[in-house]
Amino acid sequence: MKSPQAFRTISEVSNQINIPAHVLRFWETKFSNIKPLKRSGNRRYYRPEDVKLIIKIKNLLYDKGYTVKGVQKLFKEKDTINRENLNNNDSKFKDNLRSILEDIDNIIKKL
């Protein structure tokens, strides 16, 4: 039995989640987030995070009834939200840093 952190071949992932290998290869073309490592002979090795993402995609497509375009849109919206949160956090960080620098300047002036 492989470690949960071990990389998986396409056939291992296919067997694990009960999706044919050709579907996994198709999903790679539709979802840029799936990025298996490719070694000699174009053998694919999926990272644990790739497998989690594939399971999520399978759930959305097969269980929740989303289309491929619907899942792409969902991921794009999530990406946008994450980027906005990063920008907001970046802005808050810069504001905090400015405040700290002002405090340091005030302390230096008092010395």
N, C-alpha and C positions, 0 to 999 in steps of 0.2 A: 504494500500500500504506500502510495506516495504521500509526501508531506503536503499539507494544505497550501504551502507557499511554493511548491514545485511547479515548474512550467508543464503544460499539457500539450500533446500533439492534437492535431485536428480530429483524429479518430477517437482519441480519449474524450475530448470535449463532446464530440458527436454522440458517443455512447452514453456519456454521463447525463446529458440533457435530452437525449432522444430526438435529435435533429440531424438530418442527413448532412454530410460534409459539404455537399454542393450548396446547400442553403447557407451554411456558415460562410463559405467563400462569397456567395452573393451578398450576404449582410455586410461583409467587409467592404464591398463596393458602395453600399448605401449608407453605412454608418462609419464616418471617419474616426470615431472614438475607438473602434475595434482595431487595434494595431498589434497583431502578433509579430513576434520576431521571426524573420525568415533566414534560414541557414542554407547550407549547400543543398542544391537540388530544389530550392524553394520550399523546403519543409517548414511548416508553420509551427511555432511554439507559442502557445497562449499563456499570458501571465494570469495570476489569480484575479486581478482586477478586470481583465478581458472576459474571463469566464463569468464573473458577476454581472458584467454589463450584458453579455449574451443572454444570461438567464433573465435579466430584466427586460430585454427586448422581446424574448420569447413570451414572457408573461403579458407584455403589452399587446403583442400581435395576436397571440393565440387565446389568451384568457380574457383580456379586456376588450378585444375587438378593434384595436387600432389598426390603421393602415400603415404601410411603410412611411408614407408622407406624413401621417399624423404623428408617428414616433419621432421622425426627423424634426418636425416642428416643435414637439414637446422638448426634445433635447436642446434645440436652438434657443427656445425661451428660457430654459433652465440655465444655459450658458450665459445668456444676456443678463439674467438676474444675478448670477455669480459674479460676472464682471462688474456690474453696478455695485454690488456689495463690496467688492475689492476696492473700487474707486472711492466709495463712501468711507471705508475703513482707512484708506490711504489719506483721504482728506482729513479725517479725524486725527490720524497719527501726525500729520503735518501741523495741524492746529495745536495739538498737545506739545509737539516739539517747539513750536514758536513760543508758546507760553513758558516752557521750561527755560528757553534761551533768554527770554525777557526777564525771568526771575533771576537767572545767573547774572545778567547785566546789572540788574538792580543791586544785587549783593555785592558785585565788584565795585559799583559806584559808592556804596556805603563804606567800603574798606578804605 
